[in-house]
């Protein structure tokens, strides 16, 4: 069984909060690459994002490395977005061929169940690293839902409930997860 689970959706849906809660319960996580890249650019006095294609390629390289690192460990890893998220960005910019995308999907597989966190206006907010509007978040969520399904993944929408209830939902829907916890680490 593939034990690499993607948690994705639009910005501001509570992905990072959910992942932190899973890590506190002993699961390994792979944090979102985009936020790390944006933080590094801001620290260098650069604009938060380079052009969209360069940004997507930077995210893709980081996500591929995190996927490889996770494969070196036993047990479950939860990813704050996956390789397919960066591929979606490249596809939207017409910067990736269908064959390149197919090759990446085959080389970097995840568990068939992908958790989608829907936009949630009550918790949505912007900051130095998240400057998209709520409407943008809705569009990203809808795009991720279609994109993952297009590549054969079963998308499961995580309900808008408390963090504890979201954790319970993910651990119930994800087959056998509660039995495979390892000391919480970051990939």
Backbone as a chain_set.jsonl record, in Angstrom:
{"seq": "XXXXXXXXXXXXXXXXXXXXXXXXXXXXXXXXXXXXXXXXXXXXXXXXXXXXXXXXXXXXXXXXXXXXXXXXXXXXXXXXXXXXXXXXXXXXXXXXXXXXXXXXXXXXXXXXXXXXXXXXXXXXXXXXXXXXXXXXXXXXXXXXXXXXXXXXXXXXXXXXXXXXXXXXXXXXXXXXXXXXXXXXXXX", "coords": {"N": [[0.833, -1.18, 0.0], [0.568, 2.188, -0.872], [1.82, 4.703, 1.111], [1.865, 7.435, 1.056], [0.209, 10.266, 1.487], [-1.742, 12.827, 0.11], [-2.72, 16.053, 1.074], [-4.671, 18.531, -0.007], [-5.962, 21.437, -1.768], [-7.558, 24.666, -2.012], [-5.845, 27.753, -1.113], [-5.787, 28.623, 2.364], [-7.627, 26.857, 3.511], [-7.173, 25.39, 5.763], [-5.201, 23.446, 5.683], [-2.487, 23.376, 6.635], [-2.855, 23.602, 9.404], [-4.278, 21.23, 9.911], [-2.321, 19.358, 9.103], [-0.287, 19.904, 10.97], [-1.592, 19.05, 13.285], [-1.822, 16.327, 12.732], [0.88, 15.662, 12.711], [1.488, 16.091, 15.401], [0.301, 13.862, 16.432], [1.995, 11.887, 15.773], [2.514, 11.355, 13.092], [4.424, 11.525, 10.1], [5.15, 14.459, 8.249], [5.145, 16.389, 5.203], [5.951, 19.539, 4.576], [4.385, 22.39, 2.93], [5.84, 23.447, -0.059], [5.673, 25.908, -1.413], [5.226, 27.989, 0.47], [7.654, 27.949, 1.879], [9.45, 28.646, -0.151], [8.517, 31.208, -0.816], [8.959, 32.539, 1.641], [11.788, 32.442, 1.731], [12.415, 34.006, -0.513], [11.333, 36.496, 0.248], [12.962, 37.025, 2.45], [15.305, 37.557, 1.157], [14.772, 39.972, 0.094], [13.372, 39.975, -2.235], [10.585, 39.961, -4.593], [7.588, 38.164, -3.565], [6.96, 36.007, -5.305], [8.477, 34.52, -8.171], [8.201, 34.67, -11.775], [5.23, 32.892, -12.868], [5.792, 30.327, -14.067], [8.473, 29.767, -13.389], [8.189, 29.78, -10.62], [6.418, 27.607, -10.249], [8.058, 25.555, -11.215], [10.126, 25.596, -9.316], [8.668, 24.831, -7.048], [7.834, 22.293, -7.893], [10.321, 20.928, -8.095], [11.072, 20.903, -5.385], [8.91, 19.464, -4.272], [9.227, 16.981, -5.53], [11.634, 16.169, -4.403], [10.881, 15.983, -1.697], [9.059, 13.884, -1.908], [10.742, 11.78, -2.693], [12.354, 11.641, -0.386], [10.463, 10.855, 1.521], [9.884, 8.289, 0.664], [12.014, 6.874, 1.56], [11.466, 6.184, 4.109], [9.652, 4.165, 6.447], [6.148, 3.754, 6.968], [3.438, 6.152, 7.252], [3.248, 9.191, 5.402], [2.133, 12.467, 5.332], [1.422, 14.828, 2.932], [1.608, 18.293, 2.417], [0.167, 19.403, -0.042], [1.078, 18.065, -3.265], [3.252, 16.603, -5.788], [1.602, 16.716, -8.002], [0.184, 19.095, -7.654], [1.998, 21.172, -8.273], [2.417, 20.428, -10.89], [-0.09, 20.999, -11.93], [-0.059, 23.788, -11.832], [1.906, 24.269, -13.768], [0.668, 23.136, -15.975], [-1.542, 24.849, -16.254], [-0.202, 27.101, -17.102], [0.581, 26.324, -19.54], [3.053, 25.066, -19.744], [3.978, 22.507, -19.694], [4.136, 19.363, -21.171], [1.724, 16.859, -22.082], [2.86, 14.331, -22.044], [5.121, 14.736, -20.386], [3.786, 15.268, -17.99], [2.424, 12.832, -17.587], [4.612, 11.119, -17.238], [5.669, 12.146, -14.817], [3.532, 11.663, -13.033], [3.586, 8.9, -12.974], [6.149, 8.419, -11.941], [6.072, 9.589, -9.426], [4.103, 8.523, -7.417], [1.179, 8.677, -5.318], [-0.85, 7.709, -2.484], [-4.0, 6.407, -3.456], [-6.186, 7.765, -2.379], [-6.914, 11.083, -2.039], [-6.958, 13.883, -0.032], [-9.072, 16.612, 0.033], [-9.284, 19.908, 1.05], [-11.859, 22.085, 1.427], [-12.519, 25.506, 0.391], [-12.905, 27.827, 3.034], [-14.536, 30.28, 4.245], [-14.832, 31.372, 6.801], [-12.435, 30.885, 8.138], [-10.545, 31.834, 6.471], [-7.755, 33.796, 5.534], [-5.337, 36.334, 4.68], [-1.785, 36.75, 4.316], [1.735, 37.573, 4.491], [2.694, 35.546, 2.928], [0.532, 34.422, 1.731], [-1.366, 35.706, -0.586], [-3.581, 35.506, -2.142], [-7.001, 35.999, -3.166], [-10.174, 35.141, -1.606], [-11.851, 34.209, -3.595], [-9.972, 33.361, -5.46], [-8.976, 31.202, -4.021], [-11.169, 29.477, -4.085], [-11.23, 28.888, -6.827], [-8.751, 27.557, -7.118], [-9.18, 25.325, -5.463], [-11.308, 24.032, -6.861], [-9.975, 23.511, -9.264], [-7.897, 21.774, -8.361], [-9.423, 19.614, -7.505], [-10.565, 18.663, -9.917], [-8.175, 18.142, -11.338], [-6.665, 16.167, -9.864], [-8.531, 14.081, -9.953], [-8.602, 13.674, -12.699], [-6.19, 12.374, -13.102], [-6.669, 9.932, -12.007], [-6.948, 9.711, -9.255], [-8.747, 9.259, -6.197], [-10.688, 11.664, -4.932], [-11.392, 13.042, -1.809], [-13.453, 15.02, 0.01], [-12.701, 16.901, 2.813], [-14.596, 17.559, 5.646], [-15.854, 20.78, 6.805], [-15.123, 21.183, 9.78], [-14.166, 20.984, 13.276], [-10.611, 20.953, 14.079], [-9.853, 18.6, 15.424], [-11.945, 16.9, 14.66], [-11.5, 16.843, 11.934], [-9.002, 15.568, 11.815], [-9.745, 13.046, 12.846], [-11.503, 12.284, 10.802], [-9.763, 12.089, 8.553], [-8.046, 10.051, 9.443], [-9.818, 7.974, 9.653], [-10.867, 7.631, 7.071], [-8.55, 7.2, 5.56], [-7.067, 4.213, 4.852], [-6.105, 2.087, 7.425], [-4.456, 3.916, 8.763], [-4.281, 4.758, 11.475], [-2.917, 2.706, 12.668], [-0.349, 2.926, 11.825], [1.276, 4.978, 12.788], [4.206, 6.879, 13.251], [7.047, 8.267, 14.95], [6.51, 11.738, 14.971], [7.708, 13.605, 12.374], [9.323, 15.857, 10.123], [9.543, 15.749, 6.645]], "CA": [[0.0, 0.0, 0.0], [1.285, 3.448, -0.899], [1.506, 5.398, 2.354], [2.084, 8.865, 0.847], [-1.119, 10.859, 1.352], [-1.769, 14.253, -0.201], [-3.778, 16.93, 1.577], [-4.589, 19.67, -0.916], [-7.125, 22.304, -1.885], [-7.186, 26.062, -2.191], [-5.185, 28.358, 0.042], [-6.612, 29.072, 3.472], [-8.655, 25.896, 3.892], [-6.806, 24.72, 7.003], [-4.297, 22.319, 5.434], [-1.327, 23.392, 7.529], [-3.345, 23.303, 10.753], [-4.56, 19.791, 9.932], [-1.049, 18.635, 9.054], [0.38, 20.053, 12.271], [-2.293, 18.173, 14.235], [-1.425, 14.943, 12.407], [2.264, 15.504, 13.166], [1.433, 15.969, 16.86], [-0.144, 12.497, 16.731], [3.04, 10.937, 15.425], [2.652, 11.113, 11.661], [5.42, 12.312, 9.368], [4.541, 15.377, 7.293], [5.986, 17.106, 4.243], [5.324, 20.859, 4.518], [4.166, 23.013, 1.624], [7.05, 24.056, -0.625], [5.447, 27.287, -1.849], [5.443, 28.924, 1.589], [9.097, 28.005, 2.158], [10.075, 29.4, -1.245], [8.12, 32.611, -0.656], [9.696, 33.071, 2.803], [13.188, 32.624, 1.34], [12.484, 35.15, -1.432], [11.101, 37.714, 1.027], [14.156, 37.246, 3.277], [16.335, 38.094, 0.265], [14.311, 41.253, -0.416], [12.776, 39.78, -3.559], [9.122, 39.795, -4.578], [7.259, 36.835, -3.041], [6.947, 34.962, -6.332], [9.019, 34.837, -9.496], [7.141, 34.44, -12.762], [4.489, 31.678, -12.499], [6.42, 29.085, -14.513], [9.654, 29.542, -12.547], [7.68, 29.445, -9.292], [5.9, 26.236, -10.314], [9.195, 24.629, -11.364], [10.785, 25.53, -8.001], [7.8, 24.021, -6.187], [7.9, 20.918, -8.388], [11.607, 20.342, -7.687], [11.004, 20.658, -3.944], [7.945, 18.393, -4.015], [9.824, 15.706, -5.952], [12.63, 15.818, -3.391], [10.158, 15.535, -0.502], [8.493, 12.561, -2.214], [11.862, 10.826, -2.619], [12.746, 11.516, 1.025], [9.421, 10.095, 2.225], [9.968, 6.891, 0.253], [13.112, 6.252, 2.3], [10.98, 5.883, 5.455], [8.454, 3.337, 6.575], [5.013, 4.428, 7.578], [2.643, 7.145, 6.547], [3.642, 10.594, 5.299], [1.098, 13.36, 4.804], [2.023, 15.916, 2.161], [0.877, 19.544, 2.229], [0.21, 19.46, -1.503], [1.94, 17.043, -3.841], [3.855, 16.864, -7.088], [0.545, 17.055, -8.955], [-0.207, 20.499, -7.483], [2.925, 21.967, -9.094], [2.123, 20.076, -12.285], [-1.3, 21.747, -12.295], [0.375, 25.16, -12.107], [2.605, 24.25, -15.059], [-0.337, 22.872, -16.999], [-2.31, 26.081, -16.434], [0.658, 28.046, -17.821], [0.949, 25.651, -20.801], [4.504, 24.9, -19.659], [4.261, 21.088, -19.502], [3.42, 18.528, -22.133], [0.957, 15.751, -21.492], [3.797, 13.228, -21.803], [5.891, 15.077, -19.185], [2.887, 15.089, -16.853], [2.215, 11.387, -17.418], [5.846, 10.562, -16.674], [5.775, 12.547, -13.413], [2.504, 10.95, -12.273], [4.053, 7.52, -12.8], [7.363, 8.393, -11.111], [5.821, 10.113, -8.076], [2.728, 8.155, -7.041], [0.67, 8.86, -3.964], [-1.99, 6.855, -2.184], [-5.12, 6.733, -4.336], [-7.078, 8.7, -1.696], [-6.372, 12.436, -1.877], [-7.842, 14.678, 0.81], [-9.27, 17.99, -0.432], [-9.881, 20.816, 2.024], [-12.589, 23.107, 0.679], [-12.391, 26.878, 0.886], [-13.693, 28.036, 4.25], [-14.447, 31.726, 4.411], [-14.733, 31.715, 8.219], [-11.05, 30.801, 8.619], [-9.656, 32.334, 5.432], [-7.048, 35.049, 5.774], [-4.133, 36.53, 3.883], [-0.594, 37.15, 5.055], [2.846, 37.877, 3.58], [2.936, 34.4, 2.047], [-0.722, 34.062, 1.06], [-1.977, 36.96, -1.01], [-4.708, 35.243, -3.027], [-8.329, 36.31, -2.639], [-10.992, 33.964, -1.325], [-12.316, 33.72, -4.898], [-8.842, 32.595, -6.01], [-8.924, 29.949, -3.27], [-12.237, 28.635, -4.624], [-10.789, 28.418, -8.142], [-7.684, 26.565, -6.923], [-9.829, 24.122, -4.944], [-12.025, 23.373, -7.955], [-8.958, 23.006, -10.183], [-7.24, 20.61, -7.764], [-10.394, 18.522, -7.513], [-10.601, 18.119, -11.29], [-6.846, 17.697, -11.757], [-6.35, 14.881, -9.242], [-9.462, 13.086, -10.506], [-8.164, 13.399, -14.072], [-5.061, 11.447, -13.051], [-7.093, 8.66, -11.433], [-7.002, 9.715, -7.799], [-10.069, 9.412, -5.579], [-10.645, 12.836, -4.069], [-12.324, 12.993, -0.687], [-13.536, 16.339, 0.62], [-12.67, 16.906, 4.275], [-15.639, 18.501, 6.071], [-15.522, 22.003, 7.555], [-15.403, 20.912, 11.189], [-13.0, 21.286, 14.117], [-9.356, 20.266, 13.724], [-9.926, 17.236, 15.963], [-12.851, 16.12, 13.815], [-10.831, 16.653, 10.64], [-8.001, 14.519, 12.027], [-10.478, 11.776, 12.951], [-12.019, 11.97, 9.466], [-8.641, 11.645, 7.715], [-7.544, 8.764, 9.932], [-10.849, 6.97, 9.402], [-10.973, 7.409, 5.624], [-7.28, 6.64, 5.109], [-7.016, 2.834, 5.33], [-5.065, 1.6, 8.327], [-3.516, 4.945, 9.184], [-4.115, 4.822, 12.925], [-2.004, 1.644, 13.076], [0.983, 3.113, 11.255], [1.916, 6.214, 13.239], [5.625, 6.858, 13.583], [7.364, 9.544, 15.58], [6.232, 12.86, 14.072], [8.879, 14.263, 11.811], [9.113, 16.561, 8.871], [10.392, 15.228, 5.57]], "C": [[0.884, 1.251, 0.0], [0.861, 4.248, 0.333], [1.851, 6.883, 2.286], [0.73, 9.493, 0.539], [-1.016, 12.358, 1.095], [-2.975, 14.901, 0.466], [-3.643, 18.212, 0.768], [-5.888, 20.449, -0.909], [-6.655, 23.715, -2.141], [-6.45, 26.586, -0.977], [-6.199, 28.722, 1.114], [-7.733, 28.138, 3.879], [-8.347, 25.141, 5.17], [-5.862, 23.544, 6.833], [-3.155, 22.259, 6.444], [-1.736, 23.072, 8.963], [-3.632, 21.817, 10.902], [-3.263, 18.99, 9.934], [-0.29, 18.735, 10.372], [-0.264, 19.153, 13.323], [-1.954, 16.709, 13.98], [0.01, 14.674, 12.881], [2.312, 15.343, 14.683], [1.002, 14.575, 17.293], [0.847, 11.443, 16.247], [3.212, 10.648, 13.958], [3.691, 12.043, 11.056], [4.676, 13.218, 8.384], [5.606, 15.952, 6.359], [5.335, 18.473, 4.051], [5.241, 21.409, 3.096], [5.426, 23.736, 1.154], [6.846, 25.53, -0.936], [5.716, 28.284, -0.727], [6.93, 29.065, 1.907], [9.818, 28.843, 1.098], [9.759, 30.884, -1.118], [8.871, 33.249, 0.505], [11.151, 33.357, 2.439], [13.34, 33.829, 0.412], [12.299, 36.464, -0.666], [12.324, 38.046, 1.885], [15.307, 37.825, 2.456], [15.947, 39.454, -0.316], [13.708, 41.175, -1.81], [11.253, 39.785, -3.468], [8.781, 38.369, -4.138], [7.343, 35.713, -4.068], [7.69, 35.425, -7.577], [7.882, 34.663, -10.51], [6.495, 33.082, -12.484], [5.162, 30.368, -12.915], [7.65, 28.776, -13.66], [9.224, 29.136, -11.137], [7.191, 27.995, -9.26], [7.038, 25.228, -10.435], [9.976, 24.496, -10.052], [9.98, 24.653, -7.042], [7.882, 22.559, -6.595], [9.197, 20.241, -7.949], [11.594, 20.004, -6.201], [10.066, 19.499, -3.624], [8.484, 17.028, -4.435], [10.847, 15.24, -4.924], [11.958, 15.325, -2.113], [9.565, 14.144, -0.72], [9.582, 11.498, -2.109], [12.268, 10.581, -1.166], [11.736, 10.669, 1.791], [9.502, 8.611, 1.884], [11.078, 6.139, 0.989], [12.692, 5.831, 3.71], [9.789, 4.939, 5.393], [7.353, 4.178, 7.178], [4.431, 5.516, 6.708], [3.344, 8.499, 6.538], [2.463, 11.347, 4.708], [1.794, 14.549, 4.153], [1.082, 17.114, 2.104], [1.066, 19.907, 0.758], [1.204, 18.407, -2.003], [2.503, 17.481, -5.175], [2.788, 17.304, -8.088], [0.084, 18.504, -8.821], [0.689, 21.404, -8.336], [2.708, 21.676, -10.576], [0.904, 20.847, -12.785], [-0.933, 23.193, -12.648], [1.06, 25.238, -13.47], [1.628, 24.002, -16.199], [-1.149, 24.139, -17.297], [-1.526, 27.122, -17.227], [1.099, 27.488, -19.182], [2.463, 25.439, -20.886], [4.9, 23.444, -19.419], [3.459, 20.315, -20.537], [2.662, 17.436, -21.397], [1.892, 14.573, -21.185], [4.653, 13.493, -20.562], [5.039, 14.854, -17.936], [2.666, 13.613, -16.566], [3.429, 10.739, -16.774], [5.979, 10.901, -15.186], [4.754, 11.827, -12.54], [2.953, 9.518, -12.005], [5.259, 7.447, -11.876], [7.119, 8.792, -9.664], [4.383, 9.808, -7.659], [2.442, 8.443, -5.564], [-0.421, 7.824, -3.733], [-3.156, 7.33, -3.034], [-6.104, 7.718, -3.709], [-6.36, 10.022, -1.475], [-7.399, 13.253, -1.108], [-7.875, 16.125, 0.327], [-9.92, 18.81, 0.678], [-10.543, 21.954, 1.267], [-12.316, 24.507, 1.222], [-13.349, 27.086, 2.05], [-13.556, 29.506, 4.628], [-14.273, 32.137, 5.864], [-13.301, 31.686, 8.741], [-10.057, 31.398, 7.634], [-9.027, 33.656, 5.833], [-5.832, 35.136, 4.876], [-2.991, 36.91, 4.812], [0.506, 37.407, 4.033], [3.097, 36.758, 2.578], [1.684, 33.957, 1.3], [-1.445, 35.347, 0.691], [-3.141, 36.76, -1.979], [-6.017, 35.628, -2.345], [-9.066, 35.011, -2.331], [-11.506, 33.362, -2.637], [-11.224, 32.912, -5.588], [-8.754, 31.229, -5.33], [-9.982, 28.978, -3.778], [-11.811, 28.054, -5.979], [-9.7, 27.355, -8.025], [-8.285, 25.254, -6.426], [-10.524, 23.35, -6.065], [-11.046, 22.781, -8.977], [-8.257, 21.765, -9.65], [-8.163, 19.395, -7.789], [-10.451, 17.86, -8.891], [-9.271, 17.47, -11.668], [-6.494, 16.329, -11.165], [-7.262, 13.78, -9.778], [-9.059, 12.702, -11.926], [-7.037, 12.374, -14.113], [-5.394, 10.162, -12.29], [-7.146, 8.599, -9.923], [-8.447, 9.875, -7.337], [-9.968, 10.595, -4.622], [-11.758, 12.745, -3.035], [-12.299, 14.365, -0.026], [-13.612, 16.202, 2.139], [-13.694, 17.947, 4.748], [-15.087, 19.703, 6.83], [-15.986, 21.819, 9.001], [-14.145, 21.234, 11.984], [-11.779, 20.496, 13.648], [-9.401, 18.818, 14.2], [-10.82, 16.353, 15.09], [-12.251, 15.882, 12.43], [-9.774, 15.552, 10.746], [-8.688, 13.156, 12.068], [-11.004, 11.342, 11.589], [-10.898, 11.408, 8.589], [-8.161, 10.266, 8.153], [-8.56, 7.641, 9.751], [-10.93, 6.62, 7.924], [-9.708, 6.779, 5.069], [-7.1, 5.252, 5.687], [-5.822, 2.542, 6.236], [-4.148, 2.653, 8.898], [-3.255, 4.934, 10.683], [-3.123, 3.769, 13.428], [-0.564, 1.908, 12.67], [1.681, 4.38, 11.706], [3.373, 5.951, 13.588], [5.918, 8.173, 14.304], [7.223, 10.684, 14.58], [7.507, 13.563, 13.634], [8.458, 15.003, 10.556], [10.067, 15.978, 7.854], [11.274, 16.34, 5.084]], "O": [[1.83, 1.352, 0.781], [-0.332, 4.445, 0.565], [2.097, 7.52, 3.311], [0.17, 9.28, -0.536], [-0.285, 13.067, 1.787], [-4.089, 14.378, 0.431], [-2.625, 18.899, 0.846], [-6.801, 20.153, -0.138], [-5.485, 23.94, -2.452], [-6.43, 25.94, 0.071], [-7.335, 29.086, 0.808], [-8.691, 28.566, 4.523], [-9.161, 24.337, 5.624], [-5.73, 22.724, 7.741], [-2.894, 21.211, 7.034], [-1.029, 22.343, 9.659], [-3.268, 21.212, 11.909], [-3.13, 18.035, 10.7], [0.286, 17.75, 10.834], [0.43, 18.563, 14.151], [-1.815, 15.934, 14.926], [0.313, 13.593, 13.388], [3.095, 14.543, 15.195], [1.308, 14.152, 18.408], [0.566, 10.246, 16.307], [3.993, 9.766, 13.601], [3.817, 13.201, 11.454], [3.697, 12.802, 7.763], [6.793, 15.992, 6.683], [4.276, 18.566, 3.43], [5.936, 20.95, 2.19], [6.002, 24.54, 1.887], [7.762, 26.329, -0.74], [6.362, 29.308, -0.947], [7.41, 30.167, 2.173], [10.69, 29.649, 1.422], [10.641, 31.724, -1.295], [9.368, 34.369, 0.381], [11.686, 34.404, 2.802], [14.298, 34.591, 0.542], [13.022, 37.431, -0.904], [12.682, 39.215, 2.03], [16.18, 38.504, 2.996], [16.687, 40.026, -1.116], [13.554, 42.193, -2.485], [10.696, 39.629, -2.382], [9.592, 37.459, -4.317], [7.749, 34.598, -3.742], [7.557, 36.575, -7.996], [6.722, 34.525, -10.12], [7.146, 32.202, -11.919], [5.101, 29.39, -12.171], [7.842, 27.63, -13.253], [9.827, 28.249, -10.533], [7.521, 27.248, -8.339], [6.988, 24.161, -9.822], [10.437, 23.405, -9.714], [10.543, 23.835, -6.315], [7.987, 21.679, -5.74], [9.173, 19.102, -7.482], [12.054, 18.934, -5.803], [10.39, 18.647, -2.796], [8.225, 16.028, -3.766], [10.92, 14.052, -4.609], [12.415, 14.355, -1.509], [9.573, 13.318, 0.193], [9.372, 10.443, -1.51], [12.499, 9.44, -0.767], [12.122, 9.85, 2.625], [9.218, 7.766, 2.733], [11.077, 4.908, 1.031], [13.467, 5.197, 4.426], [9.029, 4.921, 4.425], [7.61, 5.195, 7.822], [4.877, 5.76, 5.587], [3.953, 8.905, 7.528], [1.87, 10.924, 3.716], [2.65, 15.191, 4.761], [-0.097, 16.971, 1.782], [1.998, 20.618, 0.383], [2.055, 17.928, -1.253], [2.256, 18.597, -5.633], [3.042, 18.169, -8.926], [-0.37, 19.086, -9.807], [0.199, 22.291, -9.035], [2.806, 22.574, -11.413], [0.873, 21.293, -13.931], [-1.426, 23.75, -13.629], [0.818, 26.17, -14.236], [1.754, 24.596, -17.27], [-1.408, 24.457, -18.458], [-2.115, 27.933, -17.942], [1.895, 28.11, -19.885], [3.073, 25.607, -21.942], [6.021, 23.167, -18.993], [2.274, 20.571, -20.754], [2.938, 17.138, -20.235], [1.723, 13.898, -20.169], [4.888, 12.581, -19.77], [5.52, 14.313, -16.94], [2.719, 13.194, -15.41], [3.296, 9.911, -15.873], [6.357, 10.045, -14.386], [5.074, 11.421, -11.423], [2.721, 8.987, -10.919], [5.378, 6.499, -11.1], [7.865, 8.387, -8.772], [3.55, 10.709, -7.558], [3.329, 8.447, -4.711], [-0.86, 7.147, -4.663], [-3.286, 8.524, -3.303], [-6.791, 8.438, -4.433], [-5.328, 10.075, -0.806], [-8.568, 13.31, -1.487], [-6.838, 16.78, 0.224], [-10.982, 18.447, 1.185], [-9.878, 22.702, 0.55], [-11.927, 24.666, 2.379], [-14.47, 26.577, 2.044], [-12.576, 29.913, 5.253], [-13.629, 33.149, 6.141], [-12.983, 32.395, 9.696], [-8.861, 31.463, 7.92], [-9.687, 34.525, 6.402], [-5.353, 34.122, 4.369], [-3.208, 37.336, 5.947], [0.235, 37.454, 2.833], [3.649, 36.993, 1.503], [1.774, 33.196, 0.336], [-2.057, 35.995, 1.54], [-3.634, 37.721, -2.57], [-6.133, 35.592, -1.12], [-8.645, 33.928, -2.738], [-11.585, 32.141, -2.77], [-11.507, 31.898, -6.225], [-8.49, 30.22, -5.985], [-9.719, 27.78, -3.889], [-12.011, 26.868, -6.24], [-9.723, 26.362, -8.751], [-7.931, 24.185, -6.922], [-10.339, 22.14, -6.194], [-11.265, 21.684, -9.491], [-8.041, 20.807, -10.392], [-7.723, 18.279, -8.065], [-10.391, 16.636, -9.002], [-9.243, 16.384, -12.245], [-6.068, 15.432, -11.893], [-6.804, 12.665, -10.027], [-9.163, 11.537, -12.31], [-6.943, 11.592, -15.058], [-4.495, 9.387, -11.963], [-7.369, 7.526, -9.361], [-9.257, 10.531, -7.991], [-9.251, 10.536, -3.623], [-12.903, 12.417, -3.348], [-11.254, 14.818, 0.442], [-14.462, 15.493, 2.677], [-13.662, 19.092, 4.297], [-14.005, 19.65, 7.415], [-17.078, 22.237, 9.385], [-13.16, 21.709, 11.418], [-11.897, 19.508, 12.922], [-9.027, 17.909, 13.458], [-10.489, 15.2, 14.817], [-12.475, 14.833, 11.827], [-9.669, 14.702, 9.862], [-8.254, 12.22, 11.396], [-10.955, 10.158, 11.256], [-11.069, 10.367, 7.955], [-7.898, 9.406, 7.312], [-8.182, 6.47, 9.703], [-11.049, 5.449, 7.564], [-9.78, 5.913, 4.197], [-6.988, 5.112, 6.905], [-4.671, 2.733, 5.845], [-3.124, 2.299, 9.482], [-2.111, 5.089, 11.11], [-2.551, 3.929, 14.506], [0.346, 1.206, 13.112], [2.617, 4.818, 11.038], [3.712, 4.913, 14.155], [5.103, 9.094, 14.261], [7.752, 10.61, 13.471], [8.278, 14.052, 14.46], [7.375, 14.788, 10.012], [11.24, 15.741, 8.142], [12.08, 16.137, 4.176]]}, "num_chains": 1, "name": "protein.A"}
